[in-house]
Amino acid sequence: MEFQEVVRRRRMARNFAPRPLPAEAVERILANARRGPSAGFTQGIDLLVLEGEDQTAQFWAAVSPDRGFSSAGWPGVHSAPLIIVPFAHKQAYLDRYAEPDKGWTDRDETRWPIPYWYVDAAYASLLALLTAVDTGLGALFFGVRDHGALRRAFGVPDALDPIGAIAVGYPATDRPSRSLQRGRRPSETVIHRGSW
Ligand SMILES: Cc1cc2nc3c(=O)[nH]c(=O)nc-3n(C[C@H](O)[C@H](O)[C@H](O)COP(=O)(O)O)c2cc1C
């Protein structure tokens, strides 16, 4: 698919066919997620990959025991055969920037203009979303509130922060999110050429 077409077609899917994915598609999504940029090439992201009904059911039981997507009118989110959880690893960045070429040996977090560990995990997530579309699949990035439950369920080290989760699958017809009624902001309110 043309790159422009991938970008144009990317939208959050909230209903999935309960159909397993080809292994090549899963591997391509994971490989591309690892191709994103990272500050100082720290590569401080980890991906928890949950495939098939047993693993995805364990995920939903841990992070959404009240099945919030079902009560919001999107039960088909739970049918996604693949869930990827991208994690940011702050300490990896503090350690990387304490190396001689960076020199922040005090590992002081206030040196950071913004937390690049989250930025890099978001880049990886977008690559996963775009690759899903390019592979003929759909995907949803969504928030995960109970980090403790997720860590306990899958043995994730405390140092890693899940920035959300990505459900991937064959998209089925869904109800658009109410948020979309806001419409896309006009470009002249977003893009400030030359000055604000
Ligand atoms: C950081 C982030 C968190 C989001 N969390 C949720 C979520 O918890 N549930 C959900 O249904 N959509 C979630 N979304 C999807 C947004 O609602 C969606 O991207 C937005 O409405 C624009 O729609 P589109 O991505 O289909 O173009 C999230 C998106 C981002 C970037």
The ligand as an ORCA input file, in Angstrom:
! r2SCAN-3c Opt
* xyz 0 1
  C      -2.779      8.533     23.922
  C      -4.087      8.028     23.356
  C      -4.999      7.399     24.195
  C      -6.200      6.914     23.688
  N      -7.033      6.224     24.521
  C      -8.165      5.685     24.007
  C      -8.991      4.863     24.840
  O      -8.691      4.619     26.013
  N     -10.110      4.356     24.286
  C     -10.459      4.572     22.983
  O     -11.487      4.074     22.544
  N      -9.673      5.337     22.168
  C      -8.538      5.878     22.647
  N      -7.721      6.642     21.830
  C      -8.105      6.854     20.434
  C      -8.569      8.290     20.154
  O      -9.876      8.453     20.633
  C      -8.523      8.509     18.636
  O      -7.182      8.415     18.202
  C      -9.088      9.860     18.215
  O     -10.443      9.941     18.532
  C      -8.915     10.117     16.716
  O      -9.487      9.065     15.990
  P      -8.639      8.214     14.929
  O      -7.387      7.750     15.617
  O      -9.568      7.085     14.533
  O      -8.301      9.124     13.785
  C      -6.515      7.098     22.320
  C      -5.580      7.733     21.490
  C      -4.389      8.171     21.989
  C      -3.390      8.809     21.049
*
